[in-house]
Amino acid sequence: MRWTRPATVTALLVLWLVIPLVPLVMWTGAARWSGTARVPQELGLDAWHDALDSGVLTALGLSVLLGAAVALIATPLGALAGRALGWRLLRRPTLPSLVLLGPVALAPFAVAMGLDIVILRLGIPGEVAVVLVLSVFALPYTTFTLRATYLSLDPALEEQARVLGATPARARRRTTLPAAANGLVTAAGLAFLVGWSDYAVTLLIGGGQIITAPILIGSAAAGSGNDALTATLAVLASLPPLAVLAVYTYVVARTTTKGYR
């Protein structure tokens, strides 16, 4: 009986997430579906052909590269900042914390509009500028995720490794980083999602030249009569994040299993 309530809550949460996706999946195979009908009147794969012709594979590839680039930059920086905040290496951590929270508190559209002028004057290439700006937006997520990780770790382990003759870099690599593996994977996943799902920064700073999956979906959704195409693009765009989630689950499970051995 003790497990009945948690299982019920889990099932309801799964239904809450899955039910809204059912019409989306149905739209991908609909050739005609009027607003009054409960199910599509005609089935077809025209939306899939249109999605492939729209360059969705290239857009998905660019989104993956953008998310990976943001994760590669924001995760190490977040680890350094999280270490400093978590182990209280700063005398006054309040001000750095507020600065880090700035990109989250401000509207991305407003920040992108302001930075666009600065980037144009500096002559920074659009691709580089998008990665750098999105890395700043991802930094609060990686920092505070890893801050929580470092709060759960004992700095004495790294200090003991140094006493035994290890260099600071070796002590960090052999003691702290393995213990913080779950936090690092989580932070990298969050940074990847920031880069993957962005629309406003990529559109404004990229100048419409960087066509990622969210840009392509937004363009399709802006037109009328593109419901099937929009739904198909959305389903395809959900696959890479699901793959990242699967990898994250596997890594965390494997790390946890090793920890119990």
C-alpha positions, 0 to 999 in steps of 0.5 A, spaced: 500 500 500 505 504 501 507 504 493 500 505 491 500 513 492 507 514 489 505 510 483 499 513 482 502 520 482 507 518 477 502 515 472 498 522 473 504 526 471 506 521 465 499 522 463 499 530 464 506 530 459 503 525 454 496 527 453 498 534 450 503 530 445 497 526 442 494 531 437 501 533 435 503 526 433 496 525 430 497 531 426 504 529 423 500 523 419 494 528 417 493 530 410 486 533 412 484 535 419 478 540 419 477 543 426 470 540 427 473 533 426 475 529 432 480 525 428 484 526 421 479 525 415 485 524 411 492 520 412 498 522 409 506 523 409 506 530 405 508 533 412 514 529 412 516 530 405 515 538 406 519 537 413 525 534 409 524 539 403 525 545 408 532 543 411 530 540 417 536 535 418 541 541 417 537 545 422 537 539 427 545 539 426 546 546 427 542 546 433 546 540 436 552 544 434 550 550 438 547 546 444 554 542 444 558 549 443 554 552 449 555 546 453 563 546 452 563 553 454 558 554 460 560 547 463 567 549 465 566 556 467 560 554 471 564 549 475 569 554 476 564 559 479 560 553 482 566 551 486 568 558 488 561 559 491 560 552 494 566 552 497 566 559 499 572 561 496 570 568 495 569 573 501 563 576 499 559 571 494 552 575 494 554 580 489 557 575 484 551 571 485 546 577 483 551 578 477 550 571 475 542 571 476 542 577 471 541 574 464 535 569 467 532 575 471 532 580 464 528 578 458 532 574 453 529 579 447 531 585 451 538 583 452 539 580 445 536 587 442 541 591 446 547 586 445 546 586 437 548 593 436 554 592 440 556 586 436 555 589 430 560 595 432 565 590 434 565 586 428 564 579 431 561 574 426 554 572 428 555 564 429 561 566 434 556 572 437 550 567 438 555 562 442 558 567 446 551 570 448 547 563 449 553 561 454 552 567 458 545 565 459 547 558 460 552 560 466 547 561 471 544 554 470 551 551 470 554 555 476 548 554 481 547 546 479 555 545 480 554 550 486 549 545 489 554 539 487 560 542 491 556 544 497 555 536 498 563 535 497 568 535 502 574 540 500 578 535 505 579 530 500 582 534 495 587 537 500 589 530 503 591 528 496 595 534 495 598 532 502 600 526 499 604 529 494 599 530 488 599 537 484 593 541 485 590 539 478 592 532 479 588 532 486 582 535 482 582 530 477 582 524 481 578 526 487 573 532 486 571 531 478 569 524 479 565 525 485 562 531 481 560 527 475 553 527 476 553 535 477 557 536 471 553 531 466 547 535 469 550 542 468 552 540 461 545 537 459 542 544 462 547 548 458 545 544 451 538 545 452 539 553 453 543 553 446 538 548 443 531 551 445 533 558 444 529 562 439 530 570 440 538 570 441 539 566 435 534 570 431 536 577 432 544 576 433 544 571 428 541 576 423 536 570 420 542 567 417 543 561 422 537 557 421 536 552 427 530 547 429 526 553 433 527 558 428 524 553 422 519 551 427 517 558 428 517 560 421 512 554 419 508 556 425 507 563 423 504 561 416 497 559 416 495 552 414 502 549 416 499 545 422 501 538 419 508 541 418 509 545 424 507 538 428 512 534 424 518 539 425 516 539 433 516 532 433 523 531 430 526 537 434 524 533 440 528 527 438 535 530 440 533 532 447 530 526 448 537 523 446 540 527 451 536 525 457 537 518 455 545 519 455 544 523 462 540 517 465 545 512 463 551 516 465 548 517 472 545 510 473 552 508 471 556 513 476 551 511 481 552 503 480 560 504 481 559 508 487 555 503 491 561 498 489 
